Amino acid sequence: MKTNIDLLYIDCIHICLSVTRMASSTAKTSLCKTCNKVPSVFFCRGCQKDFCTDHAKEHRQELSKQLDTIIVEHDQLKENLAESTSKSTRHPLLKEVDIWETESMDKIRMVADDVRKQLLSALDNHTTKITEDLKHLTKELTTDRSEKKYLEMDLKKWMEKLEKCTNELRTSPSINLQYDQNRTPFIRKIVVSLKKHEFFDRVAGNMRIEDNGQVIIAESDTHSTVRCPDDYSSGQHKFRFMIEQLNKNNWIFFGIVSKNTLLHKTSCYTSTTFGWATNGYVFLNSSGKSGFQSDIVQNDILELFLDCPRQKIRLTNERTNSKHELVINLTECPFPWQLYIGLCYQNDTVRYLPV
């Protein structure tokens, strides 16, 4: 016959088993990330979150609204591209050709016709590339929208492609007209010349730019700065540089600076500068400190990577594959960013290598 103690012992065991089952059941249940009350029934692979039935539908509707916004941007870009293509025949350089043809009369009419063809071909090539990129994007948007196969990363990818096409459309192709100086002033032969992209642009301090804007060389043992003309506020961008000559003191700076910051020969000490010097110093918001193990030597090729969506920059030594990354505080270094390289010792040389 069981005693009261035995019965109490059995009741304790039942209570422990019941608590264990409840804890196990609770551990397996995930709550909706929106309301944090109702158990989830849907897991989104795009944002890695759980949702209940009501909020899963609401989440999907929000994605659909974002896609509609992208579609509107896409359609607007198509209209702008069509308008830009129709304006190619009214390009200012074509007007210059017309004036030159009128002054020179029939003696140069055949040459003028040939120049028009070359110039229109160069302008059409610029818009044709954008048109092809937009066709691919149109196909992706149409297919994925109809099949509802898009996630957050797809929306982000499509928006970045739209921004890239829009920037390319706004940027005129690098074209110039060259005159043959060996002819008489009355009849000067002209040809279409596609200018090389000059990567290095404005200089402060004793530095010279050579090789059509692809090389910078320090002319004295003092700080000097060069900026690149383009600016960046969106997307990801990769740049490669070769250190052709490096003084034993080992100091060349690679990084970014906010575009609106005034150019100065010691820009590395300005409040909107972020980057690295080859001697192992990191520059953050006007202060330089020893912050990474530098293995950079002469003839090394460095890759500078700008990740605007994640607000990061990364420096990679291609010889050793060592990588260094900085998170940029947009309050201290607001968009748009510009590339900035600093030299300090005479004859130090850096060459830009197209990617």
Stockholm file with secondary structure:
# STOCKHOLM 1.0

chainA/1-355         MKTNIDLLYIDCIHICLSVTRMASSTAKTSLCKTCNKVPSVFFCRGCQKDFCTDHAKEHRQELSKQLDTIIVEHDQLKENLAESTSKSTRHPLLKEVDIWETESMDKIRMVADDVRKQLLSALDNHTTKITEDLKHLTKELTTDRSEKKYLEMDLKKWMEKLEKCTNELRTSPSINLQYDQNRTPFIRKIVVSLKKHEFFDRVAGNMRIEDNGQVIIAESDTHSTVRCPDDYSSGQHKFRFMIEQLNKNNWIFFGIVSKNTLLHKTSCYTSTTFGWATNGYVFLNSSGKSGFQSDIVQNDILELFLDCPRQKIRLTNERTNSKHELVINLTECPFPWQLYIGLCYQNDTVRYLPV
#=GR chainA/1-355 SS CCCHHHHHHHHHHHHHHHHHHHHHHHHHCCBCTTTSSSBCCEEETTTTEEECHHHHHHHHHHHHHHHHHHHHHHHHHHHHHHHHHHTGGGCHHHHHHHHHHHHHGGGGHHHHHHHHHHHHHHHHHHHHHHHHHHHHHHHHHHHHHHHTCCCHHHHHHHHHHHHHHHHHHHSCCCEEEEECTTSCSSSCCEEEEECCCCCCCEEESSEEEETTTTEEEECSSSCEEEECSCCBSSSEEEEEEEEEECCTTCCEEEEEEETTSCCCTTGGGSTTEEEEETTSEEEETTEEEECSCCCCCTTCEEEEEEETTTTEEEEEETTTTEEEEEECCTTTSCSSEEEEEEECSTTCEEEEECC
#=GC SS_cons         CCCHHHHHHHHHHHHHHHHHHHHHHHHHCCBCTTTSSSBCCEEETTTTEEECHHHHHHHHHHHHHHHHHHHHHHHHHHHHHHHHHHTGGGCHHHHHHHHHHHHHGGGGHHHHHHHHHHHHHHHHHHHHHHHHHHHHHHHHHHHHHHHTCCCHHHHHHHHHHHHHHHHHHHSCCCEEEEECTTSCSSSCCEEEEECCCCCCCEEESSEEEETTTTEEEECSSSCEEEECSCCBSSSEEEEEEEEEECCTTCCEEEEEEETTSCCCTTGGGSTTEEEEETTSEEEETTEEEECSCCCCCTTCEEEEEEETTTTEEEEEETTTTEEEEEECCTTTSCSSEEEEEEECSTTCEEEEECC
//
